[in-house]
Amino acid sequence: APVIVAGERQVRSLCPFCGVGCQTVFHVRDERIVRVDGADGPANQGRLCVKGRFGMDYAASPQRLTVPLVRREGFPKRHDFGRVPDDWRDAFREASWEEAMSLAASGLARIRERDGPRALAGFGSAKGSNEEAYLFQKLVRTGFGSNNVDHCTRLCHASSVAALLEGLGSGAVSNPVSDVRHAEVIFLIGANPTVNHPVAATWIKNAVDRGAKLVVADPRRTELARRATHVLQFRADSDVALLNAMLYTVIEEGLVDEAFVRDRTTHFDDLKAGVAAFSPEAMATVCGIDACVIREVTRLYARSRASMILWGMGVSQHVHGTDNVRCLIALAMLTGQIGRPGTGLHPLRGQNNVQGASDAGLIPMMLPDYHRVGDAAGASIFETLWGVALDREPGLTVVEIMHAAMAGSIRGMYIMGENPAMSDPDLSHAREALASLECLVVQEIFPTETAVLADVILPASAFPEKTGTFTNTDRRVQLARQAVPMPGQARQDLDIVVDMARRLGLDWRYAHPREVWAEMRLGMESIRGISWERLEREGGVTYPCPSEDDPGHPVVFIDRFPTPDGRARLVPTQLVPADERPDDDYPFVLITGRLLEHWHTGAMTRRAAVLDAIEPEATAALHPDELARLGVASGGRIALRTRRGAIELYARADEGMPRASVFVPFAFAEAAANLLTNPALDPDGKIPEFKFCAVRVEPAAPA
Ligand code: SF4
């Protein structure tokens, strides 16, 4: 139980980092968070990881933006920096809120009137609340007048969502993470929960301790591999080969759940024909896993009473990311491992509200609740609710918007709480694109790499300064409560968006996030039964929840799928190689990702004292044999170069790394991994291939 100290007040809220959605108790003294405890929430039951426990002081950083800033007349937008230059502020002058908002709105309106609605775009944030995401996409759709709105879901699980919507009619998880306690077999692929979803990893460890069998499939040998009964360290980029070999085995060895396939799926014959060439014996050399191991793991998964699949961005961030997930869906369908506790499909969502932001329509092809923008019935729900005619053409996605900015067809952007100048692939291109905009408005809490390219910077609210709903990876809607005041002249994100909407001609009146939530419930059937009062009372409710007397549904697809015919669609896949394979000039494979201590682009965690003290420097992980071959000691400097850019950083020996590969976290601006990455996209999810490109590794001089 949290320790209560005299002179402190306690505020029950959430962790602002990953999608696990741990509930927290913030202990506040003198209007600062001095300690964080885990609360007894359904996702964490008192547990927290190092980020949740020690990462909250970022909000009190002296680097917070506290006053509106506008670019000085004629001051050039330098985009060729590494970390944000110390003199970034010279490019800006302080302004009143009235002047800054007026300049921002008039700049965007000028482009809308002159070049049309599609010359504008907006990025919202997966770190904001559901209400902020909903109002932001509503602003772009009704104030700008197009569907050019997206956010970082495009960079993490867009391919998973594309495959899940296509196959099952729903883009969210089928079972909560905690269901691993009911599973007999846990199949974890392309995910490193110990680092990226640490409390989720503890549930997996507990399940293994109680007898569950864990299969870990990943090109890197991750920490959970120590707990696994089977470790499939397959060759990077060979996911489809491995998974199709498992599907082949299911069919050839008679492991198909015939009744499930007959009653609940379609296109089985297409799938059967599609996997006919993928015998484990044929695929063993492709994926580097013995055929007998592939067969053994497949039997284990198929025959168990309850098998659950969890995956991360190792699956999704490929040009064949959607194909990878199609295979996982087929595996669960062929064996009937769905619709019961301890079964199903769980893409581990990254940021704390990436699920909710997507649900709220912060994506260019879907309105709230995943109504396609071109679908007349779905669009009419929101045309009626919002009182305007909507654009029926899907908008551009994150990387497409950057290309359009470079080409001059997008001239203005409004970015709320995202940092594409660190998170996009091929950063040199992305930063140049942002710098080329005629009007860039950035709503932020820190002078990020994106903010310093803006024409107007609007100082906004950090997580513990706001109240709102957030939806975790389990589809559970939970309430965050304001614990501390905002610094200086910073304003609530929601208020800034409403102000912007009014200045763009919309008659918006929202006095509190609960009014926005109430409007969302009118348009979104999935959350209709989740009232604000209910969230305050119950702490969290899992959608779908169509009525207030409905308890919510942690496990879905029990007897039908939300597709027109109620059945899942099986989709065969073929081998599609990575867009850029290693060659003589660039012989290594670059894999990017995160660290336990640093979240995403590092804007928050690198300003958290404990987290920064533990991991203060950018490092690249390589197998010790590769370091020996390069003549570099662990802790020495190396240079990484791809066809798009170069960085230098420290090398760290990691025996879990495959040979001829290097792993680089993307949180460090001084050695920004995304200067190196390839912007090639998965054709369905439009997600960049962050998990594979060709790179050269060389020794570098000491720093
Ligand atoms: Fe926060 Fe995720 Fe850690 Fe929980 S597991 S404390 S939500 S970062």
Residues whose N, C-alpha, C, O or C-beta is under 5 A from the ligand:
A	BS01	SF4	C15 F17 C18 V20 G21 C22 L48 C49 K51 G52 H197 P198 V199
